[in-house]
């Protein structure tokens, strides 16, 4: 029972699950039909039965019920669930190869091809479509390959040796928390996943890879400059912009488990941000109409948060136990005053209805991206410091363009309310598009570096990002640094910076109650702070939507807030008064630089885009996920839940015709999946697939070319040619 106790204690720990060769992160992906083997469910059943027959059990029912409430039955008289899964193999592979080096991959691929075996590839098992496992398959388990190598001057193999830049190479089993920690120790930044437990070289990256840094630095796929890949013929291939270009194009957006087995990836590294400012906003109320109106405001606000200040982050909308909106947004190189200004429209609305809304808002400044990432995840999931795992989970998603959020905000809010009213547990909004994601559509690696130079992320050396100037951890610099394009100072010797055309000062940390800069606004207290809407176009537009008049109490609260803000302006940074670079002019320059590159890319076709990321993701500002998760044993069959989530996602499809889905977080029942997941790139991807894997060795759920295959009695069979 020791092993069972360990498993029960770690059942929802994503790092523990990643360490188990056969485990998936979502327990329903381990099942096949009615065949599964949920340890928690079976322990609960055994303990329940034992406690009511013999009065004792090895694992007490009361202990399980307290640790996992969803497994508890109301009383002794309650019958056990009728659809008890049969504890069999399910979708867990029959055999697995524990890969320790690239030659293991080559040998296993050749073996599978020779004996016509079904082959699957898994590192951490996060794939929401279940592509990293299959019944009766041979699995390549990449999780043990974790070497990390930093390069001060990297040149992709076969490319011009004069073009070098700092980079890091990570083997495919490396998880993002491991790479972030290594980069943090080197005072560098890498674009990767919000989830700490996801691997760097698996389906996340190969599906595009959205990141909390994407609006600022692009997708993970945009930041990879080289891959080592074992193709279906067993050969090790180097793929980059200079060789195997089609393969390189396909494997950065065309999906994991499809074109080959990635053994390592090389990523651009960036100099550190001077800080990360985080806004955590929670609003709840019991008035459904007012909550929908709040959602309308919030949806409309997204485009301006992106355009004006490069905000990114995640929002969570739920109706249980009451209508609630939780927002966790970040922006690099900012200060608390700017963050307060950005979120004034939401505070305006909730402050006007202060008797209806319970609101809490906190603003924190963190000294680095790595510290921000770990602190946010540890706050959300203490002890594990990553996303939760171990539940049965169904996802559906839609990529919403900026025009939909601007022109149809009320309809989107109404759609969210309808979706939640039909039993979908949660809607998760990802503000991870726009800006650098849109601009990255046709940028080569060197174009991207030039763009970053225009945005103030470059030093005076045209081919080096991270090592030609010295930024200390307190935001100071040892010498002035000039933009190679404009020949103007990016960072002054006094320590003020125009990185992302926004000046940052680290004095915020002096006024922190948590060790970092922090400001908390709670509009449910007696001294409610009514924040006046800003005079920019965001506030003007929201004024048109909600022309509320301030009461005398609200005016007094506004005066109090103004006094507080004046105090902070003179003590927390003094940026607006002392900065050598005008903030408004700097932000305008940054936005224009992005737009210039976006315009130059135009509506590129599939053969001009630098990678195969779904074009709908380039056009989207918001990636919206419908999420339904439940513990094993809870009522409601997976087929019923699946039908509901597919039907509800149809509402978002109707609101955004011509868009698509992010394939890594999508509905397995998505209609017209080729178009939804891959867009106009599908034809070219299929051509490349047929060339590099003509026998279909790498076949998985809704992968490119999978329409040619079907599953019959757990066997994968090629469809007859009609």
C-alpha positions in Angstrom: 0.0 0.0 0.0 3.0 2.3 0.2 3.0 2.9 -3.5 -0.8 3.4 -3.4 -0.4 6.0 -0.7 2.3 7.8 -2.6 0.1 7.8 -5.7 -3.0 9.0 -3.8 -1.0 11.8 -2.2 0.4 13.0 -5.6 -2.5 12.2 -7.9 -3.1 15.9 -8.8 0.6 16.9 -8.9 1.7 17.5 -12.5 5.4 17.0 -11.8 4.7 13.6 -10.2 2.5 12.6 -13.1 5.2 13.7 -15.6 7.6 11.3 -13.8 5.3 8.3 -14.4 5.9 6.7 -17.7 2.3 5.8 -18.4 0.5 8.7 -16.8 -1.3 11.5 -18.6 -2.0 14.9 -17.0 -5.7 14.4 -17.6 -7.0 11.1 -16.3 -9.6 10.7 -19.0 -6.8 10.5 -21.5 -5.6 7.3 -19.8 -9.0 5.8 -20.4 -10.3 4.0 -23.5 -14.1 3.5 -23.6 -15.0 2.1 -20.3 -11.5 0.9 -19.6 -9.5 2.9 -17.1 -7.9 2.5 -13.8 -8.3 5.5 -11.6 -6.4 4.9 -8.4 -8.3 7.4 -6.3 -11.7 6.2 -7.5 -10.9 2.5 -6.8 -9.3 3.4 -3.4 -12.5 5.3 -2.5 -14.7 2.4 -3.6 -12.7 -0.2 -1.7 -12.4 2.0 1.4 -16.1 2.8 1.3 -17.1 -0.8 1.0 -14.7 -1.9 3.7 -15.7 0.7 6.1 -19.4 -0.4 5.9 -18.7 -4.2 6.0 -15.8 -4.8 8.4 -15.7 -1.4 9.9 -12.1 -0.8 8.9 -9.9 -0.4 5.8 -6.3 0.0 4.9 -7.0 3.4 3.5 -9.7 5.0 5.5 -12.7 6.3 3.7 -12.9 9.4 5.9 -9.3 10.3 5.0 -10.0 10.0 1.3 -13.3 11.9 1.6 -11.6 14.7 3.4 -8.7 14.9 1.0 -10.8 14.5 -2.1 -14.4 15.7 -1.4 -15.6 14.8 -4.9 -15.1 11.1 -4.0 -17.3 11.3 -0.9 -20.7 9.7 -0.9 -23.4 11.3 1.2 -24.3 8.4 3.5 -24.0 4.6 4.0 -27.3 4.2 2.2 -26.1 5.8 -1.0 -25.3 3.2 -3.6 -22.0 3.3 -5.4 -21.8 4.7 -8.9 -23.4 2.4 -11.5 -20.8 3.0 -14.3 -17.7 1.7 -12.4 -14.8 1.6 -14.9 -13.1 -1.7 -15.5 -9.5 -1.5 -14.3 -7.7 -2.3 -17.5 -5.0 -0.9 -19.7 -7.1 1.8 -21.3 -5.1 4.1 -23.6 -1.9 3.6 -21.6 0.8 2.3 -24.1 1.7 -1.4 -23.8 5.4 -0.7 -23.9 7.6 2.4 -23.6 11.2 3.3 -24.3 12.9 5.4 -21.6 14.9 7.7 -23.9 18.2 8.9 -22.5 19.9 10.1 -25.7 19.1 10.7 -29.4 20.4 7.3 -30.5 17.7 5.7 -28.4 15.1 7.6 -30.4 16.7 6.5 -33.7 16.8 2.9 -32.7 13.2 2.9 -31.5 11.9 4.7 -34.6 13.7 2.2 -36.8 12.3 -0.7 -34.8 8.7 0.6 -34.9 9.0 1.1 -38.7 10.4 -2.3 -39.3 7.7 -4.1 -37.3 4.8 -1.8 -38.2 4.1 -0.8 -34.6 1.9 2.1 -33.6 4.3 4.7 -32.2 3.5 7.5 -29.8 5.7 10.3 -28.3 5.3 11.6 -24.8 7.3 13.8 -22.4 5.0 15.1 -19.7 1.6 14.0 -21.0 -0.2 17.4 -21.2 -1.7 16.9 -24.7 -5.4 17.8 -24.4 -6.3 15.8 -27.5 -4.6 12.7 -26.2 -1.9 12.6 -28.9 0.8 11.5 -26.6 -0.8 8.1 -25.9 -2.7 5.4 -27.7 -3.9 1.8 -27.0 -1.4 -1.0 -27.6 1.3 1.5 -28.8 5.0 1.7 -28.4 5.7 5.0 -26.5 8.9 7.1 -26.8 9.2 8.6 -23.3 11.4 11.8 -23.7 11.1 13.0 -20.1 14.6 12.0 -19.0 16.5 14.1 -21.7 17.1 17.3 -19.8 20.5 18.8 -20.8 20.6 22.6 -21.1 23.4 24.5 -22.8 23.7 28.3 -23.1 25.4 30.0 -26.0 26.8 33.5 -25.9 27.2 33.6 -29.7 25.0 31.1 -31.5 25.0 30.5 -35.2 22.4 28.1 -36.6 24.1 25.2 -38.3 24.9 25.9 -42.0 24.0 29.6 -41.6 26.2 32.7 -42.1 28.7 32.6 -39.3 28.7 36.4 -39.0 25.1 36.3 -37.7 25.3 35.3 -34.0 23.1 35.9 -31.0 22.7 34.5 -27.5 20.6 31.4 -27.3 20.0 28.3 -25.2 19.7 24.7 -26.3 17.4 22.4 -24.3 16.8 18.7 -24.7 13.2 17.8 -25.2 12.5 16.4 -21.8 13.4 19.7 -20.1 10.4 21.3 -18.4 9.8 25.0 -18.5 10.3 25.5 -14.8 13.8 24.0 -15.3 14.7 26.2 -18.2 13.3 29.3 -16.5 15.4 28.6 -13.4 18.5 28.1 -15.5 17.9 31.3 -17.5 17.2 33.2 -14.3 20.6 32.2 -13.0 22.1 33.6 -16.2 20.1 36.8 -15.9 18.3 35.9 -19.2 14.7 35.5 -20.4 13.3 32.7 -22.6 9.8 32.7 -24.2 8.0 29.7 -22.9 4.8 28.3 -21.3 2.9 29.6 -18.4 2.6 26.0 -17.2 5.8 25.1 -15.2 5.5 21.3 -15.8 5.1 21.3 -19.6 8.2 20.3 -21.6 10.1 22.6 -23.8 10.4 20.6 -27.0 7.1 18.7 -27.2 3.6 19.5 -28.4 3.5 22.9 -26.7 6.3 24.3 -28.9 5.3 22.4 -32.0 1.8 23.6 -31.8 2.9 27.3 -31.6 3.3 27.8 -27.9 1.6 30.9 -26.5 3.3 32.5 -23.6 2.7 35.3 -21.0 5.5 37.0 -22.9 4.0 36.5 -26.4 2.5 40.0 -26.9 6.0 41.4 -26.2 8.4 38.8 -27.7 6.2 36.5 -29.9 5.2 32.8 -29.6 7.6 30.1 -28.5 7.6 28.8 -32.1 8.7 32.3 -33.3 11.7 32.2 -30.9 13.2 28.8 -31.9 16.1 29.0 -34.2 17.1 25.3 -34.6 15.8 21.8 -33.9 17.3 18.4 -33.8 14.8 15.9 -35.2 14.7 12.2 -35.8 12.5 11.6 -38.9 10.5 8.4 -39.8 13.5 7.0 -41.7 15.5 7.0 -38.4 17.9 9.7 -39.5 18.9 12.6 -37.2 18.1 15.9 -39.0 19.1 19.5 -38.2 16.3 21.9 -39.1 16.6 25.6 -39.2 16.2 28.5 -41.6 19.3 27.3 -43.6 18.7 23.6 -44.0 15.7 21.3 -43.9 13.6 24.5 -44.1 10.3 22.8 -44.9 10.7 20.5 -41.9 11.6 23.5 -39.7 8.6 25.4 -41.0 6.2 22.5 -40.4 7.4 21.7 -36.9 6.9 25.2 -35.6 3.1 25.2 -35.6 2.1 22.1 -37.4 1.6 20.1 -34.2 3.5 17.5 -32.2 3.9 13.8 -32.9 3.5 14.3 -36.6 6.6 15.0 -38.6 9.3 13.5 -36.4 10.7 13.3 -32.9 12.3 16.4 -31.5 15.4 15.7 -29.4 16.4 19.3 -28.7 15.5 22.9 -29.5 17.5 26.1 -29.5 15.8 29.3 -28.4 16.7 32.9 -28.6 17.5 34.4 -25.1 16.8 38.0 -24.2 18.2 40.4 -21.6 16.3 40.7 -18.4 13.3 42.9 -17.9 13.8 45.6 -15.3 10.7 44.4 -13.6 7.4 42.6 -14.1 4.2 44.4 -12.9 1.3 42.1 -12.1 -2.3 43.1 -11.6 -4.6 40.7 -9.7 -8.3 41.7 -9.9 -11.2 39.8 -8.5 -14.8 40.9 -8.9 -17.9 38.9 -7.9 -21.6 39.7 -7.4 -24.9 37.9 -7.3 -26.6 40.3 -9.8 -26.3 38.4 -13.1 -27.2 41.3 -15.3 -24.6 43.6 -13.7 -22.0 40.8 -14.0 -22.7 40.5 -17.7 -22.2 44.2 -18.0 -18.9 44.0 -16.2 -17.9 41.3 -18.7 -18.8 43.6 -21.6 -16.5 46.3 -20.2 -13.7 43.8 -19.6 -14.0 42.3 -23.1 -13.9 45.7 -24.7 -10.9 46.7 -22.6 -8.7 43.9 -24.0 -7.7 45.6 -27.2 -6.6 48.8 -25.4 -4.7 46.9 -22.7 -2.8 45.3 -25.6 -2.3 48.3 -27.8 -1.5 50.9 -25.1 0.8 49.0 -22.8 1.5 45.5 -24.1 -0.5 43.8 -21.3 -0.8 40.0 -21.3 -2.2 37.4 -19.0 -5.1 35.2 -18.0 -8.7 35.7 -16.9 -11.1 33.2 -15.3 -14.9 33.5 -15.5 -17.2 31.2 -13.5 -20.7 31.1 -12.1 -19.9 28.8 -9.2 -20.5 29.5 -6.4 -21.4 33.0 -7.7 -20.6 35.0 -10.9 -16.9 35.8 -10.6 -14.2 37.3 -12.8 -10.6 36.7 -11.8 -7.9 38.6 -13.8 -4.1 38.0 -13.5 -2.3 40.3 -16.0 1.3 41.3 -16.4 3.4 43.8 -18.2 7.2 44.1 -18.4 9.1 47.3 -17.6 6.2 49.2 -16.1 5.3 50.9 -12.8 2.4 50.8 -10.5 1.0 54.1 -11.5 0.7 53.1 -15.2 -0.9 49.8 -14.1 -3.5 51.7 -12.0 -4.3 53.8 -15.0 -4.8 50.8 -17.3 -7.4 49.2 -15.1 -9.3 52.3 -14.1 -12.3 51.5 -16.4 -13.0 48.3 -14.5 -12.7 50.0 -11.1 -15.0 52.8 -12.4 -17.7 50.4 -13.1 -17.5 48.3 -10.0 -17.1 51.3 -7.7 -20.3 52.9 -9.1 -22.0 49.6 -8.1 -20.0 49.2 -4.9 -23.0 47.8 -3.1 -23.4 45.0 -5.7 -19.8 44.0 -6.3 -17.2 42.6 -4.0 -13.9 43.6 -5.6 -10.2 43.2 -4.6 -7.3 44.4 -6.7 -3.6 44.2 -6.0 -0.7 45.4 -8.0 2.8 43.9 -7.5 6.1 44.7 -9.0 8.5 41.7 -9.3 12.2 42.1 -10.0 12.3 39.5 -12.8 10.2 37.3 -15.0 11.4 34.1 -13.3 10.4 35.4 -9.9 7.1 36.6 -11.2 6.4 33.2 -12.8 7.2 31.1 -9.7 5.4 33.5 -7.3 2.2 33.6 -9.3 2.0 29.8 -9.8 2.8 29.2 -6.1 0.1 31.6 -5.0 -2.4 29.9 -7.2 -1.4 26.3 -6.4 0.7 26.3 -3.1 3.0 23.4 -2.6 3.0 22.4 -6.3 3.7 25.8 -8.0 2.2 24.7 -11.3 -1.1 24.2 -13.0 -3.4 21.6 -11.3 -3.6 18.1 -12.8 -5.1 14.7 -12.3 -8.7 15.5 -13.1 -10.7 14.3 -16.1 -10.7 17.4 -18.4 -12.4 18.5 -21.6 -11.4 21.6 -23.5 -12.8 23.6 -26.4 -11.4 26.9 -27.6 -11.8 29.7 -30.0 -9.4 32.4 -31.2 -11.2 35.8 -31.1 -9.8 38.6 -33.3 -9.5 42.1 -32.0 -12.4 43.3 -34.2 -14.7 40.8 -32.5 -13.8 42.1 -29.1 -14.3 45.7 -30.2 -17.4 45.4 -32.3 -19.2 42.5 -30.5 -18.3 42.9 -26.9 -21.9 42.7 -25.6 -22.6 39.6 -27.8 -19.4 37.9 -26.5 -20.4 38.6 -22.9 -23.9 37.2 -23.5 -22.3 34.2 -25.1 -20.1 33.6 -22.1 -23.1 33.8 -19.8 -25.1 31.3 -21.9 -22.1 28.9 -22.1 -21.7 28.9 -18.3 -25.4 28.5 -17.7 -25.3 25.2 -19.6 -22.8 23.5 -17.2 -19.4 24.4 -18.6 -17.3 24.9 -15.5 -15.1 27.8 -16.5 -14.1 30.1 -19.3 -10.4 31.0 -19.4 -9.4 34.1 -21.4 -5.8 34.2 -22.6 -4.6 37.7 -23.6 -1.6 36.2 -25.4 -2.1 37.6 -28.9 -1.7 40.8 -30.8 1.5 43.0 -31.0 4.6 40.7 -31.5 2.4 37.7 -32.3 0.7 39.5 -35.2 4.0 41.1 -36.3 5.8 37.8 -36.2 3.9 36.3 -39.1 6.6 36.9 -41.7 9.6 37.9 -39.7 12.8 36.0 -40.1 15.1 35.5 -37.1 17.2 38.6 -38.0 14.1 40.6 -38.8 12.9 39.8 -35.3 16.1 41.0 -33.7 15.9 44.2 -35.7 12.3 44.7 -34.5 13.4 44.2 -30.9 16.1 46.8 -31.5 13.5 49.3 -32.5 11.6 48.5 -29.4 14.5 49.2 -27.1 15.4 45.6 -26.3 18.7 45.7 -28.2 22.1 47.0 -27.2 24.5 48.8 -29.4 25.8 45.6 -31.0 23.7 44.5 -33.9 24.2 40.8 -33.4 24.1 40.5 -29.6 21.2 40.9 -27.3 22.2 40.0 -23.8 25.9 40.5 -23.2 26.9 44.0 -24.4 25.5 46.0 -21.6 25.5 45.5 -17.9 22.1 45.6 -16.1 22.2 44.8 -12.4 19.3 43.2 -10.5 18.3 46.6 -9.1 17.7 48.1 -12.5 21.0 50.1 -12.7 23.3 50.1 -15.7 27.0 50.8 -15.9 27.0 52.8 -19.1 24.6 54.5 -21.6 23.3 52.2 -24.3 22.1 53.5 -27.7 19.5 52.2 -30.1 21.4 51.1 -33.3 18.6 52.4 -35.5 17.9 55.8 -33.9 21.3 56.3 -32.2 19.4 57.6 -29.1 19.9 56.4 -25.6 17.8 53.3 -24.7 19.1 53.1 -21.1 20.7 56.1 -19.4 23.7 55.7 -17.1 21.4 56.8 -14.2 19.3 53.7 -14.5 16.2 54.8 -16.2 15.2 52.7 -19.2 13.1 52.9 -22.4 12.9 49.2 -22.8 9.6 48.6 -24.6 9.5 52.4 -24.6 8.4 52.5 -21.0 10.5 53.9 -18.2 11.0 51.8 -15.1 12.3 52.5 -11.7 12.9 50.0 -8.9 11.9 52.3 -6.0 8.5 50.4 -6.1 10.1 47.7 -4.0 10.7 50.2 -1.1 7.0 50.5 -0.5 6.2 46.8 -0.6 4.4 44.8 2.0 5.4 41.6 0.3 9.0 42.3 -0.7 8.1 43.6 -4.1 6.3 46.8 -5.1 2.6 46.4 -4.2 -0.5 48.5 -4.1 -3.9 47.1 -3.1 -7.3 48.5 -3.9 -10.4 47.0 -2.3 -13.6 48.6 -3.5 -15.7 46.6 -1.0 -14.3 48.4 2.0 -15.9 51.5 3.6 -13.3 53.7 2.1 -14.0 52.5 -1.4 -11.8 54.0 -4.1 -13.6 55.3 -7.1 -11.1 55.6 -9.9 -11.8 58.3 -12.5 -11.8 57.1 -16.0 -8.7 58.0 -18.0 -8.9 60.7 -20.7 -7.6 58.3 -23.4 -9.8 56.6 -26.0 -10.4 53.6 -23.7 -12.1 55.7 -21.1 -13.9 57.8 -23.6 -15.4 54.7 -25.2 -16.4 53.2 -21.9 -17.9 56.5 -20.9 -20.2 56.1 -23.9 -21.2 52.6 -22.8 -21.8 53.6 -19.1 -22.4 57.3 -18.6 -22.5 57.2 -14.8 -22.5 60.3 -12.6 -20.3 60.3 -9.6 -22.0 60.7 -6.2 -20.6 63.0 -3.5 -19.2 59.9 -1.8 -17.5 58.7 -4.9 -16.1 62.2 -5.5 -14.6 62.2 -2.0 -13.2 58.8 -2.6 -11.7 60.0 -5.9 -10.0 62.9 -4.1 -8.6 60.5 -1.6 -7.2 58.3 -4.4 -5.7 61.3 -6.2 -3.9 62.3 -3.0 -2.6 58.8 -2.7 -1.4 58.7 -6.3 0.3 62.1 -5.9 2.1 60.6 -2.9 3.3 57.6 -4.8 4.3 59.7 -7.8 6.8 61.5 -5.5 8.0 58.5 -3.6 7.7 55.2 -5.4 9.5 56.1 -8.6 9.1 59.7 -9.8 9.2 58.3 -13.3 7.0 60.8 -15.0 8.9 63.7 -13.4 12.5 62.6 -13.6 12.7 60.3 -16.7 15.0 61.4 -19.5 12.6 59.9 -22.1 9.0 61.1 -22.5 6.8 58.1 -21.6 4.0 58.9 -24.0 6.3 59.5 -26.9 8.2 56.3 -26.1 5.1 54.2 -26.0 3.9 55.7 -29.2 7.2 54.9 -30.9 7.0 51.3 -29.7 3.5 50.8 -31.0 4.3 52.4 -34.4 7.3 50.1 -34.7 5.1 47.1 -34.2 2.5 48.3 -36.6 5.2 49.0 -39.2 6.3 45.4 -39.1 2.7 44.1 -39.0 1.9 46.2 -42.1 5.0 45.0 -43.9 4.0 41.4 -43.3 0.6 42.0 -44.8 -1.7 39.0 -45.5 1.0 36.5 -46.2 0.2 33.2 -47.8 1.2 29.8 -46.5 4.5 29.8 -48.5 5.7 33.2 -47.2 5.0 32.8 -43.4 8.2 31.9 -41.5 6.5 29.1 -39.6 3.2 27.1 -39.8 1.4 28.6 -36.8 -2.3 28.8 -37.5 -2.9 32.2 -39.2 -6.0 32.6 -37.0 -3.6 32.8 -34.0 -1.8 35.7 -35.7 -5.1 37.5 -36.2 -6.4 36.8 -32.7 -6.1 38.9 -29.6 -7.9 36.6 -27.2 -7.5 32.8 -27.0 -10.7 31.7 -25.2 -10.9 28.2 -23.6 -14.0 26.4 -22.3 -13.0 24.1 -19.6 -14.9 21.3 -17.9 -13.0 19.3 -15.2 -14.2 16.7 -12.8 -12.8 14.1 -10.4 -13.2 10.4 -11.3 -16.5 9.1 -9.9 -18.4 12.3 -10.3 -21.7 12.0 -12.1 -22.1 12.9 -15.8 -20.6 10.8 -18.5 -17.8 12.0 -20.7 -19.9 11.7 -23.8 -22.6 13.9 -22.4 -20.1 16.5 -21.2 -18.3 16.4 -24.5 -21.5 17.1 -26.5 -22.3 20.0 -24.2 -18.8 21.7 -24.6 -18.8 21.1 -28.3 -22.3 22.6 -28.7 -21.4 25.6 -26.5 -18.2 26.3 -28.4 -20.4 26.6 -31.5 -21.7 29.9 -30.1 -18.2 31.3 -30.2 -17.7 29.9 -33.7 -20.8 31.8 -34.9 -19.4 35.0 -33.4 -16.0 34.7 -35.1 -16.5 33.2 -38.6 -13.3 32.6 -40.4 -11.2 32.2 -37.3 -10.0 29.0 -35.7 -8.6 27.2 -32.6 -5.3 26.9 -30.9 -4.7 23.2 -31.5 -3.0 22.5 -28.2 -6.1 23.5 -26.2 -8.9 22.4 -28.5 -12.0 20.2 -28.7 -11.4 16.7 -29.9 -14.8 16.9 -31.5 -14.1 20.2 -33.3 -15.9 20.2 -36.7 -13.7 20.8 -39.8 -10.6 20.4 -37.6 -8.1 20.8 -40.5 -9.3 24.3 -41.1 -9.8 25.2 -37.5 -6.4 24.0 -36.3 -4.2 24.7 -39.2 -6.0 27.2 -41.4 -4.6 27.9 -44.9 -1.4 26.1 -44.0 -3.0 22.6 -44.1 -2.3 21.8 -47.7 1.4 22.6 -47.4 1.7 20.8 -44.1 0.1 17.7 -45.7 2.6 17.8 -48.6 5.5 17.9 -46.2 4.0 15.1 -44.1 3.7 12.9 -47.1 7.3 13.5 -48.1 9.0 13.0 -44.6 6.6 10.3 -43.4 5.1 8.5 -46.4 4.1 5.4 -44.3 2.4 7.4 -41.6 4.6 6.1 -38.8 3.7 9.3 -36.8 -0.1 9.3 -36.6 -2.1 10.8 -33.8 -5.5 12.4 -33.0 -6.2 15.2 -35.5 -2.6 15.4 -36.6 -1.8 16.4 -40.2 -2.7 13.4 -42.4 -4.7 11.5 -39.7 -7.8 11.7 -41.8 -6.3 8.8 -43.8 -6.4 6.5 -40.7 -9.1 5.0 -38.6 -9.2 3.0 -35.3 -10.9 -0.4 -35.4 -11.0 -2.6 -32.2 -8.0 -0.6 -30.7 -6.0 -1.1 -33.9 -4.9 1.8 -36.2 -5.7 1.1 -39.8 -5.2 3.1 -43.0 -8.5 3.9 -44.7 -9.0 2.3 -48.1 -8.4 4.7 -51.0 -11.7 5.4 -52.7 
